[in-house]
Structures are given as C-alpha cells and as structure tokens.
C-alpha cells in the first residue's frame, strides 16, 4: 500500500466511477482497477460493490475516511518542504471587511513588510460572512471578521480588537442634540448600512427588532467611505466604531453614543483548522498576535 494506491482509491470513492478516476488521474482504467484490486488483496477485504452500480462497502467507507486524512497529511509534508526551500518567501491571502481596512491595517502591514520584504500580501475586501466562507473553503489563508465566526468547529480564531459602535449623523441632524441616542429614536430614521454579507447588518437589524421596529434601510453598500459620504449628505444615519471614527479626518459627520448595552466591533483573526499553514501565513499570525500581546501557539 502506498500513496499512489490510496490516491487512486480515494478518487474512485469520491466519484464512484473508475472511468472518472481514470480521467482525473490521467491513468488508464485497467491500471486504476488493478491498483484498487491490489489494495483489496493487501487488506483481504472488498472495498467496492461493483454491481449493479459501484458503491463503497462498510470497510471501503472506513478506509475512505482514513485515506483522505492520510493524503492531507502527505500534502502538508510536501508543502512544508517547499517552504523550507523557499525560505521567508511566499504569498498570504487575507480577507478584511471594508469597515476596518484603512483604519487598522496599513501600519501593521508596513511593519510586517519591513520585516519580511519577500512575502507578498494580497488583501481582499469583502464582508465578514463571505470572509468566513472563503477561509473555510481554503480560498483565503487568513481572515479578519467583525464577530466570532459561526463555523467554530472548522476555524481557529483569536480576538484582538474591541471598539464600541457609535451612530454617525450629519452635523445638522436633529439627533445631534442628544448625548445618548436610544435605538427607539431610530425607528423613523433612514439608515445607510453595509449589505447582508456583513455581520454588522445582522447585528444592527437584530438590535432594532429587539426594540420593536424594523430598520428603514434606504441604502446598502460594501464601502465605508461611500457610507460616510451618504451620511455627510444627509441621506441617512449609519454606524461606525469609535477607533475608526477617530482616524477619519472629517468634520462632515458627527459620532454619537448609543444606549447600553453597547454593541462592540469585536475583531477576530480566523484561519482554517487541520489545514497546512504556509510559512508566510504562520509568520503573519505570529506577528499580529505579538503586536496585540496575545499568546498564540501554532
């Protein structure tokens, strides 16, 4: 039994087709059949029922599960060896929500690049929900999300920033006279908000529903700067965390405190569990955790 035999078996088991496995692996169908038969002979067990259609036997199902894990481990070994050869080089694909991108990360990225000039960072700006999905699928190496991820069983995470959410309004808005804004004050207000792919959409909507009304969302956008401009033009009110607001150099909007209990923009770093982490991604995780005094073992 070797890796080639296991890879052959797993491919047949995934598609329940010797023909399809032959096409994917670029191996003749007789060779595929012979390799599977060799496995069956070594194990003294039948792995497939072959008529009237191909199905895994109970033994085949057990081997299929274990073989997939073995192949993942083997791929990880190959990837780690490649990293050793390409010392301190690599690419990291990181997803960040637009609400926090420009406020938190340029300085961190700059410091990281000075330490690792040969590591390239590809930033993808999308909502937290999509980031979580892309990390879980393996499209992104690392994600920054605004709330704890739902897929906790498949994702590693650590929190690193917590900032209270504030209401932002045009300086001439009637709510600007209030020291603290209650959510019921927003019942008849037009609200400009991030789209449904953003966790903040659910957070705000749920808080409004808790106060017995549904928010009047007049515009959705994925871009923070656009939302700020819409508020500045008096199109509606919106929400921004305190740290981000403090870094925006504008007098065209005002930030107001919201009633307790406060909603916090709580940022989490997430990455896939039980998946090989490249040298570049590992160094990024270490760098960020040290930056925010977080004890992280990878």
Secondary structure, 3 states (H helix, E strand, C coil): CCHHHHHHHHHHHHHCCHHHHHHHHCCCHHHHHHHHHHHHHHHCCCCEECCCCCEECHHHHHHHHHHHHHHHHHHHHHHHHHHHHCCCCEEEEEEECCCCHHHHHHHHHHHHHHHCCCEEEEEEECCHHHHHHHHHHCCCCEEEECCCCCCCCCEEEEEEEEEEEEEEECCCCHHHHCCEECHHHHCCCEEEEECCCCHHHHHHHHHHHHCCCCCEEEEEECCHHHHHHHHHCCCCEEEEEHHHHHHCCCCCCEEEEECCCCCEEEEEEEEECCCCCCHHHHHHHHHHHHHCCCCCCC
